[in-house]
């Protein structure tokens, strides 16, 4: 048998192995989807997230009033008199006479954008670092171990600092803006995704299909990027849904500390919560509305993320 024929057979066997693993991966996701459809926790989380996304998309068009419009002829400051819920203003008016219900609807888009962009930033950079580290360690060699050591020491330094303190430090350095909040929250999440993907790749490195591919003579680089990496992404995707909830809460915390959007006219739930603290004694509902919105939204992402984790966990599948 010639060398070219032998190499062609090895490539063909490797291709069949990859196809079989892809089919198995698809079956895993199909099974997870079936489990999610019967999970009350997943359904509740999906409904909450769906409503939140719908409000974020259509909020500016269905808001009954301009969120920056100030109602004249009303007394708000200095006398502790606030207009509560009434006909035309379902949630009442805030300290500047703006319709609270309209600001809640429009602010949902800003809150969603902050959470999604921050999570995507952390997921992208973390996956790149974790993938490089896991691939370098899986491929072996002195160079691979050095690359893994350098990346992991940087990740360890980021983990050594409390997440909120790190986010506040980054926001303070970059300046007060909504973009700063997204960057700060995204950077905090980088170590989570990096370590998770690296650990998943190392765990997949000892799987049977990897040993079979090595026995067939498939190159390590091809095994890592065509088989190990794709099969290591499921826990990272699940973690992304959980981090969305954390991102929304941390963004609200930064806004509460005065590091969010410097323009108070632009409604965002975290900024609205921060502004309402000065008037909590006279109008506590101004703080309750955005706080409840943040809590319910974070709960929805958490429920869906936990349900996905259980659906994809092989120890929990019957």
N, C-alpha and C positions, 0 to 999 in steps of 0.2 A: 504493500500500500504506500503510495507516494506521500510526501510530506504535505503537499497541497490538498490532496484528498482527505487526509487525516484532519487538517486544519479546518476544512470545509465542514466535515462532520461534527467537529467540536463546536463550531459556530452555530450549526443547525440545532444541536442539542441545547446549547445555551439559549438560543432563541425560543425553543419550545419550553424550556424551564421558565424563562421570563414571562411567556404568555400564560403558563399555568399559574404563576404567582400573581399575575395581574388579574386573572380570573378569580383566584381565591380572594384577592383584595376586594374586588367588586362584590363578591358574595358576602364578605364581611360587612361592607357598607349597606348592602341590601338588607341583611339581617338586622343591623343596627337601626335602619329606618323602620323596619317592622316593629321593633321593640319600642321605638320612640312613639309610633302611632298609638300604641296601647298604654303609654305612660301618662298618667294624669299630670305628673310634674312637668313633663315636656310640653304637654298641651297647654297648660296654664302659662308656662314661660313663653311659648310661641305666641299665644294670644296677646299677652302683655307687650311683647316686643313688636308684634304686628301693629297694635294700636298706637304704640309710640312712634313707629316709623311713619304710619299714615298721618298722624298729627304733625310730625316734623315736615312732611312733604307738602301737605295741603294747608297747614296752619296759617301761613301768611295770606292765603286767599279766602279762608273761611272766617278769619278773625272779624268780629263785628265792628271793631273800631281800629283806627291807627294806633299802634302801641306807643307812639311818641306824642299823641295828642293830649293836651292838658285841658281838663274841663274847667271852664271859668266860672266864677261866682261861688266856688266852694271854699270852705276854710279847712286847711289841713295842718299846717305847721303851727307850732308855738302854743296852740290852745288844746292840743290833744283830741281834736275832733276829726274823725275819719268817716267817710261815706262807706257803709257796708254794702252787702248785696242788695240790689234793687233792680227794678225793671230797666233793662238796657245795660246794666253793669252787674253781671251775674256774680262776680267775685268782689264787687266794690271797686273803689279807687285807691291807688297807692298814695304815698306821701306827696307826690307832685300832681295828683289829680289825673293820673293815667289809668286807663281801664286795665285792671289786673288780669281779667280773663283773656283779653287779647294778647297781653304780654306773655302769659303762660303758653298760649298756642304758638306764638312766633318764637319764643325762647326755646321750645322743644327742638327746633332745627339746629340752633347753635349748640345745644347740649349734645345732641346726637353727633354732630360734626366733630366736636371735641373728642368724644369717646372713640369714634371710629378712626379718625386720623391718628390719634395717639396710639391706639392699639395696633394699627397697621404699621406705624413707624417702629414700635417696639418689636412687632412680629418680624418685619423685614430684616432689620439690622440684627436682631437676636438669632434669627434663623441662619443668616449668613455666617455669623461668628460661630454658632453652634455646629453648623454643617461643616465649616472648615476645620474646626477642632476635632469633630467626630471622624471626618474623612481622613485627616492627617494621622490620627491615632490608629484608625483601622488599617490604613495602608502600611503603617509601621515605619521603621527606620529612625535614625537619629534626628533627621530633619523634621519628620512628622511629630516626634515627641517634643521637640523644641517649639514647634508652632503651637501645639496643644498647650504646653506650659505657659507660653506668653499670653495666649488668649484667655486661659482660665485664671491666670493671676490678675488680669485686668477685670474680669468678671467678679472675682472674689473681692477686689477692692471696692467695686460698685455695691456688692452685697453687704459689705462691712458697714456701710452708712445706712441709717434708717431711710426708708423710701420717701417718706414725706419730707424729711430734712433735706435729702438730695434734690427732690423736686423744687423745694423752696430756694435752695442755693442756686440751682440752674435758672429759675425764673428771676431771681434777684439780679443775676449777672446779665441776663439777656434783656431785661427791661419788661415793663408792664405791657402786655398785649395778649390777645387770644392765641396768636401763633406761639408765643412763649409758653403758654400753658400746655398746648398740645405737644411741643417739643419736650418740655420738662417731664410730663407724665409719660411720654413715649420712651424717653431715655431710662426712666426708672424701671420700665418693664423689660428692657433688653436682657438683663441677666436671667430672668425667668425663662424666656424662650430659648436662650442660648444653652443653658444647663439642661433644660428638658430635652431638646433635640440631640444634644451630645450624648446624654444618657440613653436615650432611645436607640441611637445608632450603635452604641457599644453593646446594648442588649441584643439587637438584631444581628450583630456580628457573629454570634455563636449559634444562629438558627440553622436548621437542617438544610434549608434551601441554599444558604451561603456555602455550607460545606460541600453540597452537591455541585454547586457551580465551580468551586475551587478544584474539586476532583475532576471536572471536565476540562480544566485548563483555562477557564475564563480569567481574563486579567483582573487584578484586584480593583483597579480604577473603574472598570466597567461594572463590577459587582457593587461597588460603593454607590455610584451615581445612578445606576439603572434599577437596583433592587433594594439595597439597604436604606438609602435616603427616602425613596417614596413610601416604603413600609414603616418609616419612623415618623411620618407627619401627622398621623391621626391624633396622638396625644397633644401635639402642638396646636392643632385646630381646635380641639376641645378647650385647651387652656385659653385660647384667644377669646372664646365666648365668656369665660369667667373673668378675664382681664378687662373686657368691655365694661363690666359692672364696676370694677375697681377704678378704671380710668375716669368714669363719670363722677364717682365719689371724690377722687383725688383732685379732679379739675374743679369741682365745687369747693373743695377745701382751699385751693389756691385762690379762687375768686373771693372766698370769704376772708382771706388774709390780705386782700387788696392787690393781688398780683395778676388778676384776670384782665378782662377787657377794660381799658381806661375810659371808654365812652359809655357812661351809664344809660344813655338813651337806647342803646342796643340791648334788647332783653336777652338774658341768659339765666337759667335757673340758679346757678351758683352766685352770680352777681346780685340777682333779686333777693336771694337769701341773705347775702351780706348786707345789702342796703336796709333790709327790714329790721335788723337787730336794734337799730337806734330807736325804733318805734314799737318795740315788742310789747311794752306795757299797755299802750293805747290801742294798738291794732295787731294782736298776735297772729291773726289769720294771714297777714302779709308774709309771715315766715312759714306758716303751716303749708300754704299752697305749693311753693317750690320745693319745700322739704319732702312733702308727700310724693310729689312727682319724681324726685330723685330716688327716693326709697323704693317706690313701686317699679321704676325702670330698672334699677340695679337688681332688684329681686327677680324680675323677669329674665334677665340675662343669666343670673346665677342658677335659677331653676333649670333653664334649658341646658346650660353648660354641665351641670351635675347629671342631668338625664343622659346627655351624650356620653359623658364619662362612663356611666354605668352600662350603657348600651354597647360601648366598644371594649369594655373590660372583659377579657376571656374568662376570668374567674367567676364572673357574675352571670355568664350566659349558660342557659340550661342545655 
